[in-house]
Amino acid sequence: MNIRPATPGDIPDIDRLLYQVAAVHAAGRPDLFVMGEKKYTDDELLAIIENDSDTRPIFVYEDGGRVWGYAFCILEDHADAHVLTPIRTLYIDDLCVDESCRGRHIGTALYDYVKSYARDIGCHNLTLNVWECNTSARKFYERMGMQVQKTGMEVIL
C-alpha cells in the first residue's frame, strides 16, 4: 500500500475510477449527469498533475502497481476575501475507491492522508461536497467525523 501524488502514468487507472464516480452520479441524478462521461479529460488530468500539483494535488492509493483509489484536492486561500476570515482550506473535489475494493479501508486511508496533508500545509479546515443521492459517500464522510457546513438547495422547474 502506498499513497502518493499522482503521476502521468496513473491516468488510465484514474480514468477507470472517474467513470465509476460518474456512473454513481448519473444513476442518482440523470437530470444533471451524463452516463458514460467523466469529470476530467486526459489533457485536463495531465495539466493538473504536471502544472497545478501545488494548488490542485491529486493523491492516489497504489497497490501492486495499480491505482485503487484517488483524492482530488483544491487548495483554497481566503486571504483576499473581504467577508471571510483569511484561512486556507483544502477542498476534496473528488474521492473514489475502486468498486471492487470497497470495504477494505482504502477510502479511510486516503481521507486520513489528505487530512494530515491539509494540517501539515497549515489549512484551517478540510471541506467537500457530497451529492444527496450518494448516501454511502455521505455516511462514509460522517464516519470520518465530517459535519454539515452548509446546505445547497434547489427546485426543479
ROSE-4610 file (N, C-alpha, C; in Angstrom, 1 decimal, always signed):
// ROSE-4610
residu = [M/M/M/N/N/N/I/I/I/R/R/R/P/P/P/A/A/A/T/T/T/P/P/P/G/G/G/D/D/D/I/I/I/P/P/P/D/D/D/I/I/I/D/D/D/R/R/R/L/L/L/L/L/L/Y/Y/Y/Q/Q/Q/V/V/V/A/A/A/A/A/A/V/V/V/H/H/H/A/A/A/A/A/A/G/G/G/R/R/R/P/P/P/D/D/D/L/L/L/F/F/F/V/V/V/M/M/M/G/G/G/E/E/E/K/K/K/K/K/K/Y/Y/Y/T/T/T/D/D/D/D/D/D/E/E/E/L/L/L/L/L/L/A/A/A/I/I/I/I/I/I/E/E/E/N/N/N/D/D/D/S/S/S/D/D/D/T/T/T/R/R/R/P/P/P/I/I/I/F/F/F/V/V/V/Y/Y/Y/E/E/E/D/D/D/G/G/G/G/G/G/R/R/R/V/V/V/W/W/W/G/G/G/Y/Y/Y/A/A/A/F/F/F/C/C/C/I/I/I/L/L/L/E/E/E/D/D/D/H/H/H/A/A/A/D/D/D/A/A/A/H/H/H/V/V/V/L/L/L/T/T/T/P/P/P/I/I/I/R/R/R/T/T/T/L/L/L/Y/Y/Y/I/I/I/D/D/D/D/D/D/L/L/L/C/C/C/V/V/V/D/D/D/E/E/E/S/S/S/C/C/C/R/R/R/G/G/G/R/R/R/H/H/H/I/I/I/G/G/G/T/T/T/A/A/A/L/L/L/Y/Y/Y/D/D/D/Y/Y/Y/V/V/V/K/K/K/S/S/S/Y/Y/Y/A/A/A/R/R/R/D/D/D/I/I/I/G/G/G/C/C/C/H/H/H/N/N/N/L/L/L/T/T/T/L/L/L/N/N/N/V/V/V/W/W/W/E/E/E/C/C/C/N/N/N/T/T/T/S/S/S/A/A/A/R/R/R/K/K/K/F/F/F/Y/Y/Y/E/E/E/R/R/R/M/M/M/G/G/G/M/M/M/Q/Q/Q/V/V/V/Q/Q/Q/K/K/K/T/T/T/G/G/G/M/M/M/E/E/E/V/V/V/I/I/I/L/L/L]
num = [1/1/1/2/2/2/3/3/3/4/4/4/5/5/5/6/6/6/7/7/7/8/8/8/9/9/9/10/10/10/11/11/11/12/12/12/13/13/13/14/14/14/15/15/15/16/16/16/17/17/17/18/18/18/19/19/19/20/20/20/21/21/21/22/22/22/23/23/23/24/24/24/25/25/25/26/26/26/27/27/27/28/28/28/29/29/29/30/30/30/31/31/31/32/32/32/33/33/33/34/34/34/35/35/35/36/36/36/37/37/37/38/38/38/39/39/39/40/40/40/41/41/41/42/42/42/43/43/43/44/44/44/45/45/45/46/46/46/47/47/47/48/48/48/49/49/49/50/50/50/51/51/51/52/52/52/53/53/53/54/54/54/55/55/55/56/56/56/57/57/57/58/58/58/59/59/59/60/60/60/61/61/61/62/62/62/63/63/63/64/64/64/65/65/65/66/66/66/67/67/67/68/68/68/69/69/69/70/70/70/71/71/71/72/72/72/73/73/73/74/74/74/75/75/75/76/76/76/77/77/77/78/78/78/79/79/79/80/80/80/81/81/81/82/82/82/83/83/83/84/84/84/85/85/85/86/86/86/87/87/87/88/88/88/89/89/89/90/90/90/91/91/91/92/92/92/93/93/93/94/94/94/95/95/95/96/96/96/97/97/97/98/98/98/99/99/99/100/100/100/101/101/101/102/102/102/103/103/103/104/104/104/105/105/105/106/106/106/107/107/107/108/108/108/109/109/109/110/110/110/111/111/111/112/112/112/113/113/113/114/114/114/115/115/115/116/116/116/117/117/117/118/118/118/119/119/119/120/120/120/121/121/121/122/122/122/123/123/123/124/124/124/125/125/125/126/126/126/127/127/127/128/128/128/129/129/129/130/130/130/131/131/131/132/132/132/133/133/133/134/134/134/135/135/135/136/136/136/137/137/137/138/138/138/139/139/139/140/140/140/141/141/141/142/142/142/143/143/143/144/144/144/145/145/145/146/146/146/147/147/147/148/148/148/149/149/149/150/150/150/151/151/151/152/152/152/153/153/153/154/154/154/155/155/155/156/156/156/157/157/157]
x = [+0.8/+0.0/+0.9/+0.6/+1.3/+0.4/+0.3/-0.4/+0.7/+0.5/+1.5/+0.8/+1.5/+1.0/+0.8/-0.2/-0.4/+0.7/+0.9/+1.9/+1.1/+1.7/+1.0/+0.7/+1.6/+1.4/+0.1/-0.4/-1.6/-2.9/-2.8/-4.1/-5.0/-4.5/-5.5/-6.3/-5.6/-6.3/-7.2/-6.8/-7.6/-8.9/-8.7/-9.9/-10.9/-10.4/-11.3/-12.1/-11.5/-12.2/-13.1/-12.7/-13.6/-14.9/-14.8/-16.0/-16.9/-16.3/-17.1/-17.9/-17.2/-17.8/-18.9/-18.7/-19.6/-20.9/-20.7/-21.9/-22.7/-22.1/-22.9/-23.7/-23.1/-23.8/-24.9/-24.6/-25.6/-26.8/-26.5/-27.6/-28.5/-27.9/-28.6/-29.3/-28.6/-29.2/-29.0/-29.8/-29.7/-30.1/-30.8/-31.1/-29.9/-28.9/-27.7/-26.4/-26.3/-25.1/-25.3/-24.3/-24.4/-23.7/-24.5/-23.9/-22.8/-21.7/-20.7/-19.6/-19.8/-18.8/-18.0/-16.9/-16.1/-15.8/-15.4/-15.3/-14.1/-13.1/-11.9/-11.4/-11.0/-10.4/-8.9/-8.3/-6.9/-6.0/-6.3/-5.5/-5.6/-6.8/-7.0/-6.3/-6.4/-5.7/-4.2/-3.6/-2.2/-1.8/-2.6/-2.3/-2.3/-3.2/-3.3/-2.1/-1.7/-0.6/+0.7/+0.9/+2.2/+2.3/+1.2/+1.4/+0.7/-0.3/-1.1/-1.0/+0.0/+0.0/+0.2/+0.6/+0.7/-0.7/-1.5/-2.8/-3.9/-3.7/-4.7/-4.1/-3.6/-2.9/-3.9/-3.4/-4.2/-3.3/-3.9/-3.2/-3.9/-3.0/-3.5/-3.1/-4.0/-3.7/-3.3/-2.0/-1.5/-1.1/-1.4/-1.0/-0.8/+0.3/+0.6/+0.7/+1.2/+1.3/+0.1/-1.0/-2.3/-2.9/-3.5/-4.2/-5.6/-5.9/-7.2/-8.1/-7.5/-8.3/-7.6/-8.3/-7.7/-8.5/-7.8/-8.4/-7.9/-8.8/-8.5/-8.8/-7.8/-8.0/-7.7/-8.3/-8.1/-7.8/-6.6/-6.2/-6.9/-7.7/-8.4/-7.8/-7.4/-6.8/-7.8/-8.3/-9.3/-8.7/-7.4/-6.7/-7.2/-7.7/-8.1/-9.7/-10.4/-11.8/-12.2/-13.0/-13.3/-14.3/-15.2/-16.2/-15.8/-14.7/-14.3/-13.0/-12.8/-11.5/-10.4/-9.2/-8.1/-7.5/-8.3/-7.8/-7.5/-6.8/-6.6/-7.5/-8.1/-9.0/-8.5/-8.5/-8.2/-9.6/-10.0/-11.3/-11.1/-11.8/-11.7/-12.7/-12.2/-13.0/-13.6/-12.9/-13.4/-12.6/-13.2/-12.5/-13.2/-12.5/-13.0/-12.2/-12.8/-12.2/-12.8/-12.0/-12.5/-13.6/-14.7/-15.9/-15.5/-14.5/-14.1/-13.4/-12.9/-12.1/-12.8/-14.1/-14.7/-14.9/-14.8/-14.8/-13.5/-12.4/-11.0/-10.3/-11.0/-10.5/-9.5/-9.6/-8.8/-9.3/-10.6/-11.1/-10.7/-10.7/-10.2/-8.8/-8.0/-6.5/-6.3/-7.0/-6.9/-7.4/-8.5/-9.1/-8.1/-7.6/-6.6/-5.4/-4.9/-3.7/-4.0/-5.1/-5.5/-5.6/-6.3/-6.4/-5.1/-4.2/-2.8/-2.1/-2.2/-1.6/-2.1/-3.4/-4.0/-3.5/-3.4/-2.9/-1.4/-0.6/+0.8/+1.0/+0.2/+0.4/-0.3/-0.9/-1.4/-2.8/-3.6/-5.0/-5.8/-6.9/-7.8/-8.8/-9.2/-10.2/-10.1/-10.9/-11.0/-12.4/-12.8/-14.2/-14.4/-15.7/-16.1/-17.6/-18.1/-19.5/-19.8/-21.0/-21.4/-22.9/-23.1/-24.5/-25.4/-26.6/-27.6/-28.0/-27.9/-28.2/-27.2/-26.0/-24.9/-24.8/-25.8/-25.9/-24.7/-24.1/-23.0/-21.8/-21.6/-20.5/-20.8/-22.0/-22.4/-22.1/-22.5/-22.3/-20.8/-20.0/-18.6/-18.0/-18.3/-17.8/-18.2/-19.4/-19.9/-19.1/-18.8/-17.9/-16.5/-16.1/-14.8/-14.8/-15.9/-16.0/-16.5/-16.8/-17.2/-18.7/-19.0/-20.3/-20.8/-22.0/-22.6/-22.1/-21.5/-21.1/-22.1/-22.7/-23.7/-24.6/-25.7/-26.6/-27.0/-26.8/-27.2/-28.7/-29.5/-30.9/-31.2/-32.3/-32.7/-34.2/-34.8/-36.2/-36.1/-36.6/-36.6/-37.8/-37.5/-38.5/-39.2]
y = [-1.2/+0.0/+1.2/+2.2/+3.4/+4.5/+5.6/+6.8/+7.8/+8.4/+9.3/+10.2/+11.3/+12.2/+11.4/+11.8/+11.1/+11.5/+10.6/+10.8/+10.7/+11.1/+10.9/+9.5/+8.6/+7.1/+6.6/+7.3/+6.9/+7.2/+8.0/+8.5/+7.4/+6.3/+5.2/+4.7/+4.5/+4.0/+5.0/+6.3/+7.4/+7.5/+7.3/+7.3/+6.3/+5.1/+4.0/+4.4/+5.0/+5.4/+6.6/+7.5/+8.7/+8.2/+7.2/+6.7/+6.0/+5.4/+4.8/+5.9/+6.9/+8.0/+8.6/+8.9/+9.5/+8.6/+7.3/+6.4/+6.5/+6.6/+6.8/+8.1/+9.1/+10.4/+10.4/+9.8/+9.7/+8.9/+7.8/+7.0/+7.7/+8.5/+9.2/+10.5/+11.1/+12.4/+12.4/+11.6/+11.6/+12.9/+13.8/+15.1/+16.0/+15.7/+16.6/+16.0/+14.7/+14.0/+13.1/+13.1/+12.2/+10.9/+9.8/+8.5/+8.3/+7.6/+7.3/+8.4/+9.5/+10.6/+10.6/+11.4/+11.6/+13.1/+13.4/+14.8/+15.5/+14.8/+15.5/+14.7/+15.4/+14.8/+14.4/+13.6/+13.2/+14.4/+15.3/+16.5/+17.4/+17.5/+18.2/+17.6/+16.2/+15.5/+15.7/+15.6/+15.8/+17.2/+18.2/+19.6/+19.8/+19.2/+19.3/+18.6/+17.4/+16.6/+17.3/+17.8/+18.4/+19.9/+20.7/+22.1/+22.6/+22.0/+22.5/+21.7/+20.9/+20.0/+20.7/+21.9/+22.7/+23.2/+23.6/+24.1/+23.1/+22.0/+21.0/+19.6/+19.3/+18.0/+16.8/+15.8/+14.5/+13.4/+12.7/+11.7/+10.3/+9.3/+8.0/+7.0/+6.0/+4.8/+3.7/+3.3/+2.4/+1.1/+0.0/-1.3/-2.3/-3.0/-4.0/-3.3/-2.1/-1.4/-0.9/-0.9/-0.4/+0.6/+1.7/+2.7/+2.1/+2.1/+1.6/+2.7/+3.9/+5.0/+6.3/+7.4/+8.7/+9.7/+10.8/+12.0/+13.2/+13.9/+15.2/+16.3/+17.2/+18.3/+19.6/+20.7/+22.0/+22.9/+23.6/+24.4/+25.8/+26.2/+27.5/+28.4/+29.6/+30.6/+31.8/+32.0/+33.1/+34.4/+34.6/+35.7/+37.0/+37.0/+38.3/+38.4/+37.5/+37.6/+38.6/+39.6/+40.6/+40.2/+39.2/+38.8/+37.6/+36.9/+35.6/+35.9/+35.1/+35.2/+34.6/+35.1/+34.8/+33.4/+32.4/+31.0/+30.2/+29.1/+28.2/+27.0/+26.5/+25.4/+24.4/+23.1/+22.1/+21.5/+21.6/+21.1/+19.8/+18.7/+17.5/+17.6/+17.7/+17.8/+16.5/+15.4/+14.1/+13.0/+12.0/+10.9/+9.6/+8.7/+7.5/+6.3/+5.2/+3.9/+2.9/+2.1/+1.2/+0.4/+0.2/-0.5/-1.9/-2.5/-3.9/-4.0/-2.9/-2.8/-2.2/-1.8/-1.0/-1.9/-1.3/-2.1/-2.5/-2.1/-2.5/-1.4/-0.3/+0.9/+1.7/+1.6/+2.4/+3.8/+4.0/+5.4/+6.1/+5.3/+5.8/+6.2/+5.4/+5.7/+7.0/+7.1/+8.3/+9.5/+9.4/+10.5/+11.0/+10.0/+10.3/+11.0/+10.5/+11.1/+12.5/+12.8/+14.1/+15.1/+14.6/+15.4/+15.7/+14.8/+15.0/+16.0/+15.9/+16.8/+18.2/+18.4/+19.7/+20.3/+19.5/+20.0/+20.5/+19.6/+19.9/+21.2/+21.5/+22.7/+24.0/+23.8/+24.9/+25.3/+24.3/+24.6/+24.7/+25.5/+25.6/+24.5/+24.1/+23.0/+22.2/+21.2/+20.3/+20.2/+20.5/+20.6/+19.7/+19.5/+18.8/+18.9/+18.6/+18.5/+17.0/+16.6/+15.3/+15.4/+14.7/+14.7/+13.9/+14.4/+13.8/+12.4/+12.2/+10.8/+9.8/+10.2/+9.3/+9.0/+8.3/+8.0/+7.3/+6.4/+5.7/+6.6/+7.6/+8.5/+9.5/+9.9/+10.8/+10.1/+8.8/+8.1/+7.9/+7.6/+7.5/+8.8/+9.9/+11.2/+11.5/+11.1/+11.3/+10.4/+9.2/+8.3/+8.9/+9.6/+10.3/+11.5/+11.9/+13.0/+14.3/+14.3/+15.5/+15.8/+17.1/+17.5/+18.5/+18.8/+19.7/+21.1/+21.8/+23.1/+24.1/+23.7/+24.4/+23.5/+23.9/+23.1/+23.8/+23.1/+23.5/+23.1/+24.0/+23.6/+23.9/+23.3/+23.5/+23.3/+23.8/+23.5/+23.2/+22.0/+21.6/+22.4/+23.1/+23.9/+23.2]
z = [+0.0/+0.0/+0.0/-0.9/-1.0/-1.4/-0.6/-1.0/-1.4/-2.6/-3.2/-4.1/-4.5/-5.6/-6.9/-7.6/-8.9/-9.9/-10.9/-12.0/-13.3/-14.4/-15.7/-16.0/-15.5/-15.8/-15.1/-14.1/-13.4/-14.1/-15.2/-15.8/-16.3/-16.8/-17.2/-16.0/-14.9/-13.7/-13.1/-13.1/-12.6/-13.5/-14.8/-15.7/-15.4/-15.1/-14.7/-13.5/-12.5/-11.3/-11.6/-12.4/-12.8/-13.4/-14.2/-14.9/-13.8/-12.8/-11.7/-10.9/-10.6/-9.9/-10.7/-12.0/-12.9/-13.0/-13.0/-13.1/-11.9/-10.7/-9.4/-9.5/-10.0/-10.0/-11.1/-12.3/-13.4/-13.0/-12.2/-11.8/-10.8/-9.9/-8.8/-9.3/-10.3/-10.8/-12.3/-13.0/-14.5/-15.2/-14.4/-14.9/-15.0/-14.2/-14.2/-14.7/-14.6/-15.0/-16.2/-17.1/-18.4/-18.1/-18.3/-18.2/-19.2/-18.8/-19.7/-19.9/-19.2/-19.3/-18.0/-18.0/-16.8/-16.5/-15.3/-14.9/-15.6/-15.8/-16.4/-17.7/-18.7/-19.9/-19.5/-20.3/-20.0/-20.1/-21.0/-21.1/-19.8/-19.3/-18.1/-16.9/-16.8/-15.8/-15.9/-17.1/-17.3/-16.8/-17.2/-16.8/-15.3/-14.6/-13.2/-12.6/-13.0/-12.5/-12.7/-13.9/-14.3/-13.9/-13.8/-13.7/-12.4/-11.9/-10.8/-9.5/-9.3/-8.2/-6.9/-6.8/-5.6/-5.1/-6.1/-5.7/-6.0/-6.7/-7.0/-6.9/-5.8/-5.7/-5.9/-6.5/-6.7/-6.0/-5.0/-4.3/-4.8/-4.9/-5.3/-4.3/-4.2/-3.4/-4.4/-4.3/-5.2/-4.5/-5.1/-4.5/-5.7/-5.7/-6.7/-8.1/-8.1/-9.4/-10.0/-9.3/-9.8/-8.8/-9.4/-8.5/-8.2/-6.9/-6.4/-5.9/-5.7/-5.2/-5.4/-5.4/-5.5/-4.7/-4.5/-3.9/-4.6/-5.3/-6.0/-5.0/-4.8/-3.8/-4.5/-3.9/-4.4/-3.1/-3.2/-2.1/-2.3/-1.3/-1.4/-0.3/-0.8/+0.1/+0.2/+1.3/+1.5/+2.0/+1.8/+2.4/+1.8/+0.5/-0.1/-0.1/+0.6/+0.7/+1.8/+1.4/+2.4/+3.5/+3.2/+4.1/+4.9/+4.4/+5.1/+5.8/+6.9/+7.6/+6.7/+6.9/+6.0/+6.3/+5.9/+6.2/+4.9/+5.1/+3.9/+4.2/+3.1/+3.2/+2.1/+2.5/+1.5/+1.2/-0.1/-0.6/-1.3/-0.9/-1.6/-2.7/-3.9/-5.1/-5.5/-5.2/-5.6/-4.8/-4.3/-3.6/-4.1/-4.6/-5.1/-4.8/-4.5/-4.3/-5.3/-6.0/-7.0/-6.3/-7.1/-6.5/-6.1/-6.7/-6.4/-5.1/-4.5/-3.3/-2.1/-2.3/-1.2/+0.0/+1.2/+2.4/+2.9/+2.2/+2.7/+3.3/+3.6/+4.3/+3.5/+2.2/+1.3/+1.3/+1.4/+1.5/+2.8/+3.9/+5.1/+5.1/+4.5/+4.4/+3.5/+2.4/+1.6/+2.3/+3.0/+3.7/+4.8/+5.6/+6.7/+6.1/+5.0/+4.3/+3.9/+3.3/+2.9/+4.1/+5.1/+6.3/+7.0/+7.0/+7.5/+6.7/+5.3/+4.4/+4.6/+4.8/+5.0/+6.3/+7.3/+8.6/+8.4/+7.7/+7.5/+6.7/+5.8/+5.0/+5.6/+6.8/+7.5/+7.2/+6.8/+6.5/+7.8/+7.8/+8.9/+8.9/+7.7/+7.6/+6.3/+6.3/+5.1/+4.8/+3.5/+3.1/+1.9/+1.6/+0.4/+0.2/-1.0/-1.3/-1.5/-1.1/-1.4/-1.9/-3.0/-3.6/-2.7/-2.4/-1.5/-2.0/-3.3/-3.8/-3.5/-3.1/-2.8/-1.3/-0.8/+0.6/+1.2/+0.5/+1.0/+1.3/+0.3/+0.5/+1.7/+1.8/+2.9/+4.2/+4.4/+5.6/+5.9/+4.8/+5.0/+5.6/+5.0/+5.5/+6.9/+7.2/+8.6/+9.6/+9.2/+10.0/+10.1/+9.2/+9.2/+10.1/+10.7/+11.6/+10.9/+9.7/+9.0/+9.4/+9.4/+9.7/+8.6/+8.6/+7.6/+7.9/+6.9/+7.0/+6.4/+5.3/+4.6/+3.8/+3.4/+2.6/+1.3/+0.2/-1.1/-1.4/-1.9/-2.2/-3.6/-4.1/-5.5/-5.6/-6.7/-7.1/-8.5/-8.9/-10.3/-11.0/-12.1/-12.8/-13.9]
